[in-house]
Amino acid sequence: MKNVITSTLLLLALLLPALATAHDFEVDSIFYNRINSNEVEVTYGLGNHFRYYYSGTVTIPATVTYDGTTYLVTAIGDGAFLRCSRLTSVEIPNSVTSIGASAFCDCTGLTSINIPNSVTEIGYEAFMDCTGLTSIDIPNSVTAISSYAFYNTAWYNNQPDGLVYAGKVAYKYKGTMPSGTNMTIREGTLGIAVCAFMDCTGLASIVIPNSVAEIGVLAFMNCTGLTSLVVESSNPRYDSRNNCNAIIETASNTLIAGCKNTIIPNSVTAIGYGAFKDCTGLTSIVIPNSITKIDEIAFEGCYGLTSIVIPNSVIEIGDEAFDFCPGLTSLVVESGNPRYDSRNNCNAIIESASNTLFVGCKNTIIPNSVTKIAPWAFAGCDGLTNIVIPNSVTEIDDFAFCECTGLTDVYSYIADLSRVSSANEQFYLSDGDYSGRTLHVLQGTADVYRANKNWYPYFGQIVEDIFIGDVNGDHEVNIADVNAVIDMILGDDEYAGADVNGDGEINIADINAVIDIILRGTWN
């Protein structure tokens, strides 16, 4: 018994310091944490057991004095009133500027809330599952509302257009819309928030009024049913010129949001960040030669897109611009482009000066002149079943072939792996099943690949079935390989094994190297 008591006291002694950090002090049955020497936030009590502490009506003071110091109450902290089902009302002072994540989540007894006009930010799931909450007054001072802030409240469920209007800004919290929904944003609305219509797959058309002066990024992401995007003609900041079915920032001529029916006008100079992201219904798009920039993730997740032609006007392509576009079969850069090329009909976008393969597709053949494969170059390319990596490659960057779920065979002609810089999880699959993948390597190099953490974990087997001199890949070294090197020199074809002597060039010396291997009979 004595041992039990001693153990219990010891356990309590260990727990008390951890519990004490749940709040800094308590005044009039409200718990507080110091933000700084002058400010505090309302929080919950000791440990999770006391999260249900608050009940009835709670009046939060604008200031609170503790141990001789007076603090300004400026925030309601994360989870402060979480699951306080007996809380019926709360008075928030004008000193409060933010309401934290899950601050009132699952307060089912709460029926109304008056948010003062000092509040500028409402956090993630702040009032989620407050099923009795029928009345909410969101002041114009609020400039940021995080996801699911009012989800599954009676007030939210009664919003007819699926939007929450915080002052003059439209926020989306209701993902469900009947298929074929046509929507006109209320006149007088000044802004549409970031991701406002995200995942509204039933949305068919939308009209942006003249009053809207700010549209957040990714506002229409994954609106797969969207066929019409129209800005009213007198809007001073945005337009839909030439009936393009897109939203264009007028002053910068940047297309910021498109849909599957978009036709990019010749006057547009840039395709903005995520403009077509997750537009799965987009099957083709003509990029006019007025475009100079394609921003990050501009076409990411456009599953139906089959071909892209980059005009010679484009001098900047952002990271991951065409990631997770598994339907792409053709990637062509026009021949006069000063920065990018698609040399040797490779079906890829290559940054010319650095010889970096920037974007690939399922039909890509990596040219022998490529020295680097960029981050995410083939990301999400489901249709890619095999790829040949030439000996010229000296760097494979982060996630270069990640989520290429159909990739079964990788042929690496890299003879000296020590000169190759490989980054994180270059062949990563989220399901972690690499059993169906085979890495084919040059004779005598398998052990080196098996010892390299950037290669061996991502393949079920590594086999030595590539022979130096087997330029055309038929598993023999003969006169056909001499002809293959000649074709490479003439620029008529592309073979990964054409740099037979490994000097980084393809010329007459490689022809002689093949002939020497044939005469010596050492290839097999």
C-alpha positions in Angstrom: 0.0 0.0 0.0 2.8 2.3 0.9 4.4 1.6 -2.5 1.1 2.5 -4.3 0.8 5.8 -2.4 4.4 6.7 -3.1 4.0 5.8 -6.8 0.8 7.9 -7.0 2.5 10.9 -5.4 5.5 10.6 -7.7 3.2 10.5 -10.7 1.3 13.6 -9.5 4.6 15.4 -8.9 5.6 14.6 -12.5 2.3 15.7 -14.0 1.8 18.9 -12.1 4.4 21.0 -14.0 2.8 19.9 -17.3 -0.7 20.7 -16.1 0.4 24.1 -14.8 1.4 25.2 -18.3 -2.3 25.0 -19.5 -2.8 28.6 -18.3 -0.8 31.3 -16.6 -3.5 32.6 -14.1 -7.2 32.6 -13.3 -9.3 35.7 -12.4 -13.1 35.5 -11.7 -13.3 31.9 -13.0 -11.8 32.8 -16.4 -8.4 31.4 -17.4 -5.7 33.5 -19.2 -2.3 33.0 -20.9 0.1 35.9 -21.3 0.8 36.9 -24.9 3.4 39.5 -23.8 3.9 41.8 -20.8 0.8 43.8 -21.6 -1.6 41.4 -23.3 -3.4 38.1 -22.5 -5.7 35.7 -24.3 -8.6 33.7 -22.8 -7.8 30.0 -22.6 -9.0 26.8 -21.0 -8.3 25.5 -17.5 -5.9 22.8 -16.1 -5.7 19.9 -18.6 -8.3 18.6 -20.9 -10.7 17.7 -18.1 -11.3 21.3 -17.5 -12.0 22.2 -21.1 -15.7 21.8 -20.3 -15.5 24.3 -17.4 -17.3 27.3 -18.8 -21.1 27.3 -18.6 -24.1 29.7 -18.7 -23.2 33.4 -19.5 -19.6 34.3 -19.6 -18.6 38.0 -19.7 -15.0 38.5 -20.9 -13.5 41.8 -19.5 -11.5 44.2 -21.7 -8.8 44.2 -19.0 -7.8 41.9 -16.2 -5.5 42.6 -13.2 -3.4 39.8 -11.7 -0.6 40.0 -9.2 -0.4 43.8 -9.5 -0.3 43.9 -13.3 -3.2 45.0 -15.5 -3.4 43.2 -18.9 -5.4 44.0 -22.0 -7.5 41.0 -23.2 -6.8 40.9 -27.0 -7.6 37.3 -28.0 -9.7 34.2 -27.4 -7.1 31.4 -27.7 -7.3 28.1 -29.6 -9.8 25.8 -28.0 -10.6 28.2 -25.2 -14.3 27.2 -25.0 -14.0 23.9 -26.9 -17.0 21.5 -26.2 -18.4 23.7 -23.5 -21.9 22.5 -24.2 -23.4 24.3 -21.2 -22.2 27.7 -22.4 -25.3 29.7 -23.5 -23.9 33.1 -24.2 -20.6 35.0 -24.2 -19.8 38.7 -24.3 -16.7 39.6 -26.1 -15.1 43.0 -25.4 -13.9 45.5 -28.0 -10.3 44.8 -27.0 -10.3 41.4 -28.7 -8.8 41.3 -32.2 -8.7 37.5 -32.9 -10.7 34.4 -32.2 -8.6 31.3 -32.3 -8.9 27.9 -33.9 -11.7 25.7 -32.4 -12.3 28.5 -29.8 -16.1 27.7 -29.5 -16.2 24.4 -31.5 -19.0 22.1 -30.4 -20.6 24.7 -28.0 -24.0 23.3 -28.8 -25.8 25.4 -26.2 -24.7 28.7 -27.8 -27.5 30.3 -29.7 -26.1 33.7 -30.7 -22.8 35.5 -30.8 -22.0 39.2 -31.2 -18.5 39.6 -32.6 -17.2 43.2 -31.9 -15.8 45.3 -34.7 -12.4 45.1 -33.1 -12.0 41.5 -34.4 -10.0 41.0 -37.6 -9.4 37.3 -37.6 -11.6 34.2 -37.0 -9.7 30.9 -36.8 -10.1 27.4 -38.2 -13.3 25.7 -37.0 -13.8 28.5 -34.5 -17.6 28.0 -34.2 -17.9 24.6 -36.0 -20.7 22.3 -34.8 -22.3 25.0 -32.7 -25.6 23.5 -33.9 -27.8 25.9 -31.9 -26.1 29.0 -33.2 -28.8 30.8 -35.3 -27.6 34.4 -35.2 -24.1 35.7 -36.0 -23.1 39.2 -36.7 -19.8 39.4 -38.6 -18.5 43.0 -38.6 -16.7 44.8 -41.4 -13.5 44.7 -39.4 -13.0 40.9 -40.1 -10.5 40.5 -42.9 -9.7 36.8 -42.5 -11.9 33.8 -41.8 -10.3 30.4 -41.8 -11.8 27.2 -43.2 -14.8 25.7 -41.5 -15.1 28.6 -39.0 -18.9 28.4 -39.0 -19.4 24.9 -40.5 -22.5 23.1 -39.3 -24.0 25.9 -37.4 -27.7 26.6 -37.9 -26.9 30.1 -39.2 -24.4 28.7 -41.7 -26.7 26.0 -43.0 -29.3 28.6 -43.8 -27.0 30.6 -46.1 -28.8 30.2 -49.5 -25.9 30.9 -51.8 -23.3 28.8 -49.9 -21.3 31.9 -49.1 -20.6 33.8 -45.9 -20.3 37.5 -46.3 -18.0 39.1 -43.8 -18.6 42.7 -44.2 -18.0 43.2 -47.9 -16.0 40.1 -48.5 -17.4 36.8 -49.7 -16.1 33.6 -48.1 -17.1 30.1 -49.0 -17.8 27.6 -46.3 -20.4 25.4 -47.9 -19.0 23.0 -50.4 -22.3 21.5 -51.6 -24.0 23.1 -54.6 -26.5 21.5 -56.9 -25.1 20.6 -60.3 -25.6 23.4 -62.8 -25.7 26.2 -60.2 -25.5 29.7 -61.7 -24.4 32.4 -59.3 -24.1 36.2 -59.3 -22.1 37.7 -56.5 -24.0 40.4 -54.6 -23.5 43.9 -55.9 -21.6 45.9 -53.3 -19.3 43.0 -52.5 -15.7 44.3 -52.4 -13.8 41.1 -52.4 -13.8 37.3 -52.9 -11.6 35.5 -50.5 -8.8 33.0 -51.1 -10.3 29.6 -52.1 -13.8 31.1 -51.9 -15.4 28.6 -54.3 -12.9 25.7 -53.9 -14.4 22.3 -54.6 -17.8 23.8 -55.7 -18.1 21.2 -58.4 -21.7 22.0 -59.1 -21.0 25.6 -59.9 -21.7 26.2 -63.7 -21.4 29.9 -64.1 -20.5 33.0 -62.0 -20.9 36.7 -62.6 -18.5 39.1 -60.8 -20.1 42.5 -60.1 -18.5 45.9 -60.8 -17.9 46.4 -57.0 -15.4 43.6 -56.6 -11.9 45.0 -56.2 -10.1 42.0 -54.9 -10.2 38.3 -55.8 -8.0 35.9 -53.8 -5.8 33.2 -55.3 -7.3 29.8 -56.1 -10.8 31.3 -55.7 -12.3 28.7 -58.2 -9.9 25.8 -57.6 -11.5 22.4 -58.5 -14.7 24.0 -59.8 -14.9 21.2 -62.4 -18.3 22.1 -63.7 -17.5 25.7 -64.3 -18.1 26.7 -67.9 -18.7 30.5 -67.7 -16.7 33.2 -65.8 -17.9 36.7 -66.5 -16.9 40.0 -65.0 -19.4 42.9 -65.4 -18.2 45.3 -68.1 -17.7 48.4 -65.8 -15.5 46.7 -63.2 -12.4 49.0 -62.8 -10.0 46.2 -61.8 -11.0 43.0 -63.6 -12.4 42.1 -67.0 -13.5 39.2 -69.2 -12.4 40.7 -72.5 -13.4 39.0 -75.8 -15.9 36.8 -74.0 -12.9 34.7 -72.9 -14.6 32.9 -69.9 -11.9 34.0 -67.6 -11.0 36.7 -65.1 -8.2 39.0 -66.1 -6.6 41.6 -63.9 -6.9 44.6 -66.3 -3.9 46.7 -65.4 -1.4 43.8 -65.5 -3.1 41.8 -68.3 -2.8 38.7 -66.1 -5.3 35.9 -66.4 -6.0 35.0 -62.7 -8.8 32.4 -63.1 -9.9 30.3 -65.9 -12.3 27.4 -66.6 -12.6 24.6 -69.1 -14.1 26.9 -71.8 -11.5 29.6 -71.5 -9.9 31.1 -74.6 -6.9 33.2 -73.7 -7.0 36.6 -75.4 -4.0 37.8 -77.4 -3.7 40.8 -75.1 -3.0 38.7 -72.0 0.7 38.7 -71.0 0.7 36.3 -68.0 -1.1 33.3 -66.6 -1.4 33.8 -62.9 -0.7 31.6 -59.9 -3.0 28.5 -60.0 -5.2 30.1 -62.6 -6.3 26.7 -64.0 -5.4 24.6 -61.0 -7.5 21.3 -60.8 -9.5 22.3 -63.9 -9.9 18.7 -64.8 -12.3 19.4 -67.7 -9.7 21.4 -69.6 -8.6 19.3 -72.5 -6.8 21.8 -74.7 -5.6 25.4 -74.4 -3.9 27.7 -76.9 -1.2 29.9 -75.2 -0.9 33.0 -77.4 2.4 34.5 -78.2 1.6 37.5 -76.1 2.3 35.4 -72.9 5.6 36.0 -71.3 5.0 34.3 -67.9 3.3 31.1 -66.7 3.2 31.3 -62.9 3.5 28.6 -60.3 1.0 25.7 -60.3 -0.9 27.5 -63.2 -2.1 24.2 -64.7 -1.4 21.8 -61.9 -4.0 19.0 -61.7 -5.4 19.6 -65.2 -5.9 15.8 -65.7 -7.6 16.2 -69.1 -5.0 18.3 -70.7 -3.3 16.4 -73.5 -0.9 18.8 -75.2 0.9 22.1 -74.6 2.7 24.4 -77.0 4.9 27.0 -75.3 5.3 30.0 -77.7 8.6 31.7 -78.1 7.4 34.7 -76.1 7.4 32.8 -72.8 10.5 33.5 -70.8 9.3 32.4 -67.3 7.6 29.2 -66.2 7.0 28.8 -62.5 7.6 25.7 -60.4 5.1 22.9 -60.7 3.2 24.8 -63.5 2.2 21.5 -65.1 2.5 19.0 -62.3 -0.1 16.2 -62.0 -1.2 16.5 -65.6 -1.1 12.7 -66.4 -3.0 13.1 -69.7 -0.2 15.2 -71.3 1.3 13.4 -74.3 2.9 16.3 -76.1 5.1 19.1 -74.8 6.5 21.4 -77.4 8.4 24.7 -77.1 8.5 26.8 -80.3 11.9 26.9 -81.9 12.6 30.6 -81.4 12.1 30.6 -77.7 15.1 32.4 -76.0 15.0 30.5 -72.7 13.3 27.1 -73.2 13.5 24.3 -75.8 12.2 20.8 -76.7 15.3 19.6 -78.4 15.3 16.3 -80.3 11.5 16.2 -80.2 11.8 15.1 -76.6 8.2 16.0 -75.5 9.6 18.0 -72.6 10.4 21.6 -71.6 14.1 22.1 -71.1 15.8 25.3 -69.8 18.3 25.8 -72.5 21.2 27.5 -70.7 21.3 25.1 -67.8 20.3 21.9 -69.7 17.6 21.3 -67.0 14.6 19.2 -67.9 11.9 21.3 -66.3 8.6 19.6 -67.3 8.1 16.1 -68.6 5.2 13.9 -69.7 4.5 10.2 -70.3 6.0 10.4 -73.8 9.2 12.2 -72.8 12.6 10.9 -74.0 15.3 12.6 -72.0 18.0 13.9 -74.4 21.7 13.1 -73.8 22.5 16.7 -73.3 20.3 17.1 -70.2 22.3 17.4 -67.0 19.6 18.1 -64.5 16.0 16.9 -63.9 14.2 19.6 -61.9 12.0 19.2 -58.8 8.6 17.7 -59.6 9.5 17.5 -63.3 7.4 14.3 -63.8 5.2 14.6 -60.7 1.9 12.8 -60.9 2.6 11.5 -64.5 0.5 8.4 -64.1 0.9 7.3 -67.7 4.7 7.2 -67.6 5.6 3.5 -67.7 9.3 3.6 -68.4 12.0 6.2 -68.5 15.6 6.2 -69.7 18.1 8.4 -67.8 21.2 9.1 -69.9 24.7 9.3 -68.5 24.8 13.1 -69.0 22.5 13.6 -66.0 24.4 14.8 -62.9 21.5 16.0 -60.8 18.0 14.6 -60.0 16.1 17.0 -57.8 13.4 16.6 -55.1 10.4 14.5 -56.0 11.3 14.5 -59.7 9.3 11.3 -60.4 7.0 11.3 -57.4 3.6 9.7 -57.7 4.4 8.3 -61.1 2.2 5.3 -60.2 2.5 3.6 -63.6 6.3 3.6 -63.7 7.5 0.1 -63.8 11.0 0.3 -65.4 13.8 2.9 -65.0 16.8 2.5 -67.2 19.8 4.3 -65.8 22.8 4.7 -68.0 24.7 6.7 -65.3 28.0 4.9 -65.0 29.5 6.8 -62.1 26.8 7.4 -59.4 29.2 9.3 -57.2 29.1 12.3 -59.5 25.3 12.5 -59.4 23.6 14.8 -56.9 20.3 13.2 -55.9 17.7 14.8 -53.7 14.8 13.7 -51.4 12.4 11.0 -52.5 13.0 11.4 -56.2 10.9 8.3 -57.0 8.4 8.6 -54.1 5.0 6.9 -54.1 2.5 7.7 -51.3 1.4 4.1 -51.0 5.0 2.9 -50.5 4.7 -0.1 -52.8 7.7 -0.3 -55.0 7.6 -4.1 -55.5 6.5 -3.8 -59.2 9.4 -1.5 -60.2 12.7 -2.6 -61.8 15.8 -0.4 -62.0 18.0 -1.4 -65.0 21.6 -0.4 -64.7 24.9 -0.9 -66.5 26.9 -4.1 -65.9 29.0 -3.9 -62.8 27.1 -1.0 -61.1 24.2 -2.8 -59.3 26.0 -2.9 -56.0 26.6 0.9 -56.1 22.9 1.5 -56.7 21.9 -0.9 -54.0 24.0 1.1 -51.5 22.5 4.4 -52.4 19.6 5.5 -50.3 18.2 7.8 -53.1 17.8 4.8 -55.4 17.4 1.3 -53.8 14.4 2.0 -51.6 12.2 2.8 -54.6 12.6 -0.4 -56.6 11.6 -4.0 -56.1 14.7 -5.2 -57.9 17.9 -3.8 -59.5 19.3 -5.7 -62.4 22.5 -5.3 -64.5 21.1 -5.7 -68.0 22.5 -2.6 -69.8 25.7 -3.1 -71.7 28.2 -0.3 -72.7 28.0 0.0 -76.4 24.5 -1.3 -76.7 23.4 2.1 -78.0 20.0 1.1 -79.5 19.0 -1.0 -76.4 18.5 -4.3 -78.2 20.8 -6.1 -75.7 23.5 -6.7 -78.3 26.5 -4.7 -79.5 26.9 -4.8 -83.3 26.9 -2.7 -86.4 23.4 -1.5 -85.6 24.9 0.4 -82.7 27.5 2.0 -84.9 24.6 3.2 -87.1 22.7 4.4 -84.0 25.7 6.6 -83.0 25.9 8.0 -86.5 22.1 8.9 -86.3 22.8 10.7 -83.0 25.6 12.7 -84.5 23.4 13.6 -87.5 20.6 14.6 -85.1 18.2 12.1 -86.6 17.5 10.1 -83.4 18.1 10.0 -79.6 19.8 7.2 -77.8 20.7 7.2 -74.1 23.7 5.0 -74.6 25.3 6.9 -77.4 28.0 8.5 -75.3 29.8 5.2 -75.3 33.2 6.5 -74.0 31.6 8.6 -71.3 33.3 11.9 -72.2 30.1 13.9 -72.2 30.1 14.2 -76.0 28.8 12.2 -78.9 31.1 12.1 -81.9 33.4 9.9 -83.9 35.2 8.7 -80.8 32.0 6.9 -79.7 31.8 5.2 -83.1 35.3 3.9 -82.6 34.5 2.8 -79.0 31.6 0.7 -80.3 33.8 -0.9 -83.0 36.4 -1.6 -80.4 33.9 -3.4 -78.2 32.7 -5.4 -81.1 36.2 -6.4 -82.1 37.1 -7.4 -78.5 33.9 -9.2 -78.0 33.7 -8.0 -74.4 30.2 -6.6 -74.3 28.5 -9.7 -72.9 
